[in-house]
Every structure is written in C-alpha cells, then in structure tokens.
Amino acid sequence: MIKKELLKELIVSFQATLPVEFISREVTLPVDTDKIISVSGVRRSGKSVILLLAMNNLLAQGVKKEQILFINFDDERLQFETADFDLILQSYREIFPNMAFDEVYLFFDEIQMNVGWEQFVRRVYDQQTKHIFITGSNSKMLSSEIATSLRGRTLQYEVLPLSFAEYCRFYKLDTNFYKTDARAKLIVGFSNYLQYGGFPEVVLMHHEHFVRILQEYYFVMLYKDLVERYQIKNVAAIKYFIRRLLANITKPTSVNKIYHEMKSQGVLVGKNTLYELTEYLEAIYLFMPLYKFEPSLVKQSSSDKKYYVIDNGLRKALSQSVNDDNGILLENLVYLWLRAQSGMSGGLYYYKSKKECDFVITSGTTVEKLIQVSWDISDPITKKREIAGLLEASERLNCNNLILITADNEEQLEIDDKVIHIMPAWKIMIQ
C-alpha cells in the first residue's frame, strides 16, 4: 500500500522546485478551459516539460505553488492499486487543510501506468476540481479511456520529439535565412538534425552518447511499454518484427508478407499476433502509420500502410548496420513535421496508383496540398519521376497546391498550367 508520508514528501518537495526554467516548445497547454487536458507522446519527448511550462504559466498568473499538486506515476515507489488513488487527495488535504480544492491544479504524469486511473480522474473532475492535466506514453490506451470514461471532458494534445524549428531554438540558431551566416548554420544544423533526430536530451547533450541514450529509450519502450504492459512472451519475435519495420520505413508494408518471411526464417509467431503488435507499436509511438488515400474507407483500411519511425536518431541507434539513406531520413522527417501540424485528428495520407505521391494533406473531404519528397533531383530522370507523381495525384485528386521538398533545391516550375514549388526542407520547416 502507498504510504501517505511518501506522497506528502513528493508533493511538497516538488512544489519547492517551482518555477523551473525550460526552453519553450511549440505545444502550449491552456490553463483555464475547465476541461481535462490530456497530453500523449513517446517517452522522453518532453511531455513532462510541457506540464512544467503550464505550471510556470499558472504561477505567472498569480497561482500559488501550494495550489499545484504533481504526481509522477512512473516513479518506481508508486505502485498504485485502485483504492490507493484517494490517498493522493487525503495527503494533499492534510498538508493544506485550508486550501479550497476547487482551486487546486492537478498534474498527473504517465498516469496510464496504473489500472483504474480513469475512474479516479473522472470522479475528481466531477466532484473536486476542473483543473486536471494528465500525460501518457500510450496513445491508444489514453485515447480509448478518454473516449469511454472521460468523453466530452477533455482536450487532447500530442507531443513529438523536437521539430526543426524547436531544434533551432534549443541550439539558439538564428532562423533568419536571409543572413548569409545564419543560413549556413541552419543548413549545418539541419544536417545534424536529419541524422541525430530531435529527442530533447540528445539535442541538449549535443549528440554525445546519443546511441546509448536512444538505445536505453528503446529498451524501456520494448520491455516496460510492450512486454510488461501487454504481457508478451515471444520477445525474439518482437525484436525481429521491429527490425523489419525499421528497414521498411517510408514504404508500403505488408504484415502478411513479413509473417511468411518470419515463418521461413523459423521465427514462430501468429499472423494475428503481428497485427496486434503493429497496434501496440503505434500506441507507444515507436512507429506511426500512414494510410493510403482512398475515397472508400473499406479500401483505405485494407491497403498496406506505410510506417514512419518516431525519430531519425532512434533509427540510426537501432540500425547501425543499415547504410544511411538521406532520402529515407528526409521523408521520415517530413512525415513527422506534417504529423505535428495535423495532430491526432489525421488528414494525412499517401497516394499510389500508376505513380506515387508521398503525402496527401486533406481537410475534411477536400485535398488541400500534395507533397513529394526527394533528397536530390539533380538527375533529370529522378526529377521527372518525382514531378510525374505530383502531376498524376494533382489530376486524380483535383489539387493544384503542389510542393516538392528536397535537400537544397529551390525553384518554381510551371508545367501544364500547374505550378510546382520546389523548396529545401530546412527552409520550409522553419517558416
């Protein structure tokens, strides 16, 4: 059983650290909505910092430290059972007996680690205070419970590793690319970002020991978030499957094909298990899916999905034997950039018919933008192929907002009364 003395110590010792200085992020949480603010994202992406920045905002508005109650459920000393949750409220009230609880702001980090959290949060919201902020590293678990127990009471936010604009902020890079010196530093910075990714700890350490750091992140996700959470026995099959997805990122992926490949290699695993595993890997944000654009939902769900890894540096750390392909890394970055813009609501697909277009951006039923990604279009054959994919998608999907993202090319082409904007990735990602 959780001891109240430990909870009291955690509550008071945390309040003593406030306010905390951190570099700001693009995600800013509202603090006065009377909704439960839910934040999901991969481990170590900065969800806790987003909470701390919200606390700093509250303190700047005159809220007292004593009104902030923070619990990190990832603390190994806190192994909650359902009956233990109320001890949090009891502990706080015993420390601050004169504080009106409807003026208290509750921050619960990694709350999905404990069974029964959703009933506790709903009860507190309905009976105690409307000021509740929660985070979790499992998008499916968090969103499913929100959809059932907490429906209509929440606003959801998603935190990914640093965007390139945030990466520049962390390195204090001047983003005014019209300055010659700033432009040169931005290009060098983007090259590093492409290879090492955007996990904040890795960036702040200037990529030192990045392999060990990111491999440790992976092991926590593998064993704590997958094996323990979903009670998976066949760890060898998981590792093999993850390696196959890593090798196939940015390409349509057939789980059925991988199943038969694993079977031929003597890796015994059920086909349905692999389909479940893809759901788990998406849930913990190790891989993120991209559906094929289809007018029919049935065709869309039955088509092979593309998968993108949550961070380029993580791919590099886990696949050191794989030769770096800048084209794959660039497309993966563009996906993450677009995903951050579209959020959890979707509106992001790929197009494939006779030709291919990497990204289709929609709003409702309207296709608003088509984006092709190619590292180098100096070869006329490559350039022709990439443009042909854009033009076919433009005709089929009735969209003339066409962009080709490259490493360093910048020009504007007019073809068949259509304008194609060719832009370098480092530039478009900071505008």
Summary of the structure (lengths in Angstrom):
residues: 431
radius of gyration: 23.3
end to end distance: 51.8
largest distance: 74.1
contacts: 1358
relative contact order: 0.09
helix: 49%
strand: 18%
